[in-house]
């Protein structure tokens, strides 16, 4: 795609979450619009994400290989991280180097919030979920595989 688009009108991701149940339900209120995929981007991903009031962006997590960056476009989100909480308002951003601070965002406001989520797409990434019996590993084909922390796969 070579023309510009309105990010908030891009089609939502076909599958709301890559996570197995019961985790997928916990993030089911978010709407992810994979902007990078629309333009054929391979080195990094960009998502336009809408978070309704009371919803979370993801489970509390950290990546092993990939860096992440978020930029709040509208509304107010609370960044939950290893050291506590930080309020992020429209125009504010945060970054998460691989292997660093675990984090997620929650919308505690009365209005929806939107943000851009940007991350690289390095192979061999892992995602650790400190508060849940879940881990993700990217396989050789670039697909995510979910397992329990003891390595047993989710069915």
VMD Tcl script that draws the C-alpha trace (Angstrom):
set ca {
  {0.00 0.00 0.00}
  {1.52 3.32 -0.98}
  {-1.24 5.76 -0.12}
  {-1.86 7.30 3.28}
  {-4.67 6.06 5.48}
  {-6.52 7.21 8.58}
  {-5.05 5.01 11.30}
  {-8.23 4.86 13.42}
  {-10.14 3.53 10.38}
  {-7.71 0.73 9.50}
  {-9.15 -2.77 9.83}
  {-8.70 -4.39 13.25}
  {-6.47 -7.44 13.63}
  {-8.40 -10.52 12.48}
  {-7.66 -12.46 15.67}
  {-8.08 -10.25 18.74}
  {-5.30 -11.96 20.71}
  {-2.50 -14.45 20.15}
  {-2.83 -15.62 23.75}
  {-4.59 -18.82 24.84}
  {-7.54 -18.74 27.22}
  {-8.07 -17.64 29.89}
  {-5.59 -14.88 29.02}
  {-7.15 -13.83 25.70}
  {-10.37 -12.83 27.46}
  {-8.45 -10.47 29.76}
  {-7.29 -8.38 26.78}
  {-10.35 -8.86 24.57}
  {-11.65 -5.29 24.95}
  {-8.68 -3.72 23.14}
  {-8.82 -3.04 19.42}
  {-5.49 -3.46 17.61}
  {-5.11 -2.12 14.10}
  {-1.87 -3.49 12.56}
  {-0.72 -0.49 10.55}
  {2.73 -1.81 9.72}
  {1.25 -4.91 8.08}
  {-0.90 -2.76 5.78}
  {2.26 -1.23 4.34}
  {4.22 -4.50 4.17}
  {6.69 -3.50 6.90}
  {8.94 -6.43 7.85}
  {11.56 -5.01 10.23}
  {9.20 -3.44 12.74}
  {5.51 -3.43 13.60}
  {3.19 -0.52 14.29}
  {-0.24 -0.94 15.86}
  {-2.92 1.69 16.45}
  {-4.60 0.49 19.65}
  {-7.87 1.62 21.25}
  {-8.40 0.83 24.94}
  {-11.91 1.28 26.38}
  {-12.38 2.45 29.98}
  {-11.38 -0.24 32.47}
  {-9.48 -2.32 29.91}
  {-5.80 -3.31 29.77}
  {-3.51 -3.25 26.77}
  {-1.78 -6.54 27.50}
  {-0.86 -8.80 30.35}
  {2.02 -7.56 32.49}
  {5.07 -8.64 30.45}
  {8.59 -8.07 29.16}
  {10.22 -9.11 25.89}
  {13.51 -10.98 25.79}
  {14.73 -9.70 22.40}
  {12.36 -7.06 21.04}
  {12.25 -3.42 22.06}
  {8.86 -1.68 22.44}
  {7.75 1.94 22.25}
  {4.32 3.49 22.93}
  {2.97 6.96 22.15}
  {-0.38 7.99 23.65}
  {-2.52 9.72 21.01}
  {-5.75 10.40 22.91}
  {-6.97 9.98 26.45}
  {-5.05 8.95 29.55}
  {-3.47 5.59 30.32}
  {-1.71 4.34 33.44}
  {1.59 2.60 32.82}
  {2.07 -0.20 35.34}
  {5.78 -1.09 35.61}
  {8.29 -2.73 37.95}
  {8.73 0.47 39.96}
  {5.06 1.41 40.29}
  {2.71 3.46 38.14}
  {3.06 6.42 35.77}
  {0.19 8.38 34.22}
  {0.61 8.86 30.47}
  {-1.51 11.54 28.80}
  {-1.92 12.36 25.11}
  {1.45 13.26 23.63}
  {3.45 11.29 26.20}
  {5.51 8.22 25.32}
  {7.45 5.41 26.95}
  {9.98 2.86 25.77}
  {10.88 -0.62 26.92}
  {14.25 -2.13 25.99}
  {14.38 -5.90 25.58}
  {14.90 -7.72 28.88}
  {14.07 -4.58 30.85}
  {11.09 -3.43 32.84}
  {7.91 -5.50 32.83}
  {4.89 -3.38 31.99}
  {1.36 -2.93 30.67}
  {-1.14 -0.10 30.34}
  {-4.60 0.25 31.84}
  {-7.33 2.77 31.07}
  {-8.71 4.01 34.40}
  {-10.45 7.00 32.78}
  {-14.08 7.33 31.66}
  {-13.21 7.73 27.96}
  {-11.43 5.45 25.46}
  {-7.72 6.05 24.94}
  {-5.63 5.39 21.83}
  {-1.92 4.87 21.38}
  {0.66 3.74 18.87}
  {2.60 0.61 19.74}
  {5.87 0.14 17.88}
  {8.24 -2.80 18.15}
  {10.91 -4.54 16.18}
  {10.32 -8.00 14.75}
  {13.51 -9.82 15.64}
  {13.37 -13.60 15.45}
  {13.95 -15.61 18.61}
  {11.98 -13.29 20.88}
  {10.43 -14.52 24.10}
  {7.81 -12.89 26.30}
  {7.83 -13.37 30.06}
  {4.65 -12.79 32.07}
  {5.76 -12.35 35.72}
  {2.21 -12.49 37.13}
  {0.84 -15.36 35.01}
  {1.69 -18.99 34.21}
  {2.44 -18.11 30.61}
  {5.38 -17.59 28.31}
  {5.58 -16.97 24.58}
  {8.39 -18.02 22.28}
  {8.74 -17.05 18.65}
  {9.45 -20.12 16.53}
  {11.65 -20.32 13.42}
  {8.74 -19.30 11.17}
  {8.02 -16.13 13.16}
  {4.91 -17.57 14.84}
  {4.30 -17.23 18.58}
  {4.02 -20.42 20.65}
  {2.36 -20.25 24.09}
  {3.40 -22.50 26.96}
  {3.22 -22.75 30.72}
  {6.30 -21.55 32.60}
  {7.36 -25.19 33.04}
  {7.44 -25.52 29.23}
  {4.24 -27.57 28.85}
  {2.27 -26.31 25.82}
  {-1.18 -24.79 26.06}
  {-3.68 -26.97 24.22}
}
mol new
graphics top color blue
foreach p $ca { graphics top sphere $p radius 0.5 }
foreach p [lrange $ca 0 end-1] q [lrange $ca 1 end] { graphics top cylinder $p $q radius 0.2 }
display resetview
